Amino acid sequence: MTTVTAPLTRRWWAWPVLLVSFPLSGLAASLLLGPVTTVPAAVVGGSLVGIVIGATSSLALRTRLPRWTAATALGLAVGTVASVLLPVAGPLVQGLALSATQAFARPPLHPAVWIPLMTATWTAGWAVSWVVATSDEPGFVVYGASGALLTTLVLLAVSVIARRSAR
């Protein structure tokens, strides 16, 4: 008898890697670029963070690595530029750009579900990080560990639901 969790337990290590990829890639972007407050820095920072998060989430979700990584990098680059230009709506716009580009890379759920779910998750990740870290200074490409924990748990749930519905 096979269980739904069998594929998840074979790659259990991918989930903690995904979790730490958020704060570590954000830290790397901050150290490399400083505060991301200009369009060129947003393109570079969003792309770099997107490559790391795209690759690690691809491993966890078992999506096609090159396609998913490219879509995530493009989405975060566009979303980070938009958040620099529209700081008030930054998290929402960044999440929408990210989820919309990922929708073209065959996400684990139908795009009509994926886009609003991940837009909300991304926005909530920023909110959680702001509450826990008590800082909303501009210039960060991605949220910290507390928001990453929320996002990782949502993606884990998505992975389980997608595997169950595929049966």
ZAMARGU-4260 file (C-alpha; in steps of 0.2 Angstrom, whole numbers, plus 5000, padded with zeros to 4 digits):
<rodrens>
0) 5000/5000/5000 | 5007/5017/4995 | 5003/5032/5005 | 5002/5050/5000 | 5016/5055/5011
5) 5029/5043/5003 | 5035/5055/4989 | 5036/5069/5003 | 5047/5058/5014 | 5059/5053/5000
10) 5063/5072/4998 | 5060/5078/5016 | 5077/5087/5015 | 5070/5099/5002 | 5058/5107/5014
15) 5070/5114/5026 | 5081/5119/5012 | 5067/5129/5005 | 5064/5137/5022 | 5081/5143/5024
20) 5083/5149/5005 | 5072/5164/5009 | 5082/5173/5022 | 5099/5167/5015 | 5095/5173/4997
25) 5088/5189/5004 | 5103/5192/5015 | 5115/5188/5000 | 5105/5201/4990 | 5106/5214/5004
30) 5125/5211/5006 | 5128/5212/4987 | 5117/5226/4983 | 5113/5235/4999 | 5095/5242/5000
35) 5086/5237/4984 | 5078/5254/4981 | 5081/5257/4962 | 5075/5248/4947 | 5092/5241/4942
40) 5095/5234/4959 | 5077/5227/4960 | 5080/5218/4943 | 5096/5210/4949 | 5091/5207/4967
45) 5074/5200/4962 | 5082/5189/4949 | 5095/5182/4961 | 5083/5178/4975 | 5071/5171/4962
50) 5084/5159/4956 | 5088/5152/4973 | 5070/5151/4979 | 5064/5145/4962 | 5077/5131/4962
55) 5073/5126/4980 | 5055/5126/4978 | 5056/5116/4962 | 5065/5103/4972 | 5052/5103/4986
60) 5037/5103/4974 | 5045/5092/4961 | 5042/5104/4947 | 5053/5105/4931 | 5068/5114/4938
65) 5074/5125/4924 | 5056/5131/4919 | 5051/5134/4937 | 5067/5142/4942 | 5066/5154/4927
70) 5048/5158/4930 | 5052/5162/4948 | 5067/5173/4944 | 5057/5182/4931 | 5042/5185/4943
75) 5052/5191/4957 | 5062/5203/4946 | 5046/5210/4939 | 5038/5210/4956 | 5053/5218/4965
80) 5053/5232/4952 | 5035/5235/4954 | 5037/5235/4973 | 5051/5249/4971 | 5039/5259/4960
85) 5024/5256/4970 | 5030/5253/4988 | 5013/5254/4996 | 5007/5239/4986 | 5024/5231/4985
90) 5020/5214/4994 | 5004/5212/4984 | 5011/5216/4968 | 5027/5206/4970 | 5016/5191/4975
95) 5005/5193/4960 | 5019/5195/4948 | 5028/5179/4955 | 5012/5168/4955 | 5007/5174/4938
100) 5024/5170/4930 | 5024/5153/4939 | 5007/5149/4932 | 5015/5147/4915 | 5027/5135/4922
105) 5014/5122/4927 | 5012/5124/4946 | 5005/5110/4956 | 4988/5117/4957 | 4977/5124/4943
110) 4983/5142/4939 | 4966/5149/4944 | 4969/5142/4961 | 4988/5145/4961 | 4988/5164/4957
115) 4977/5170/4971 | 4983/5157/4984 | 5002/5162/4981 | 4998/5180/4980 | 4989/5179/4997
120) 5003/5168/5004 | 5017/5180/4998 | 5008/5195/5005 | 5005/5186/5021 | 5023/5181/5022
125) 5028/5199/5021 | 5015/5204/5035 | 5021/5190/5046 | 5039/5195/5044 | 5035/5214/5048
130) 5025/5209/5064 | 5039/5197/5070 | 5054/5207/5065 | 5045/5224/5069 | 5053/5232/5054
135) 5046/5238/5037 | 5061/5247/5031 | 5061/5247/5012 | 5075/5239/5002 | 5072/5220/5005
140) 5069/5208/4991 | 5061/5195/5001 | 5054/5192/5018 | 5063/5184/5033 | 5062/5167/5041
145) 5045/5169/5049 | 5037/5173/5033 | 5047/5159/5025 | 5040/5147/5037 | 5022/5152/5033
150) 5026/5150/5014 | 5035/5133/5016 | 5020/5126/5026 | 5008/5132/5013 | 5018/5125/4999
155) 5020/5108/5009 | 5001/5108/5010 | 4999/5112/4992 | 5011/5097/4988 | 5000/5085/4998
160) 4984/5091/4990 | 4991/5090/4973 | 4997/5073/4976 | 4981/5067/4983 | 4971/5074/4969
165) 4983/5066/4956 | 4977/5049/4962
</rodrens>
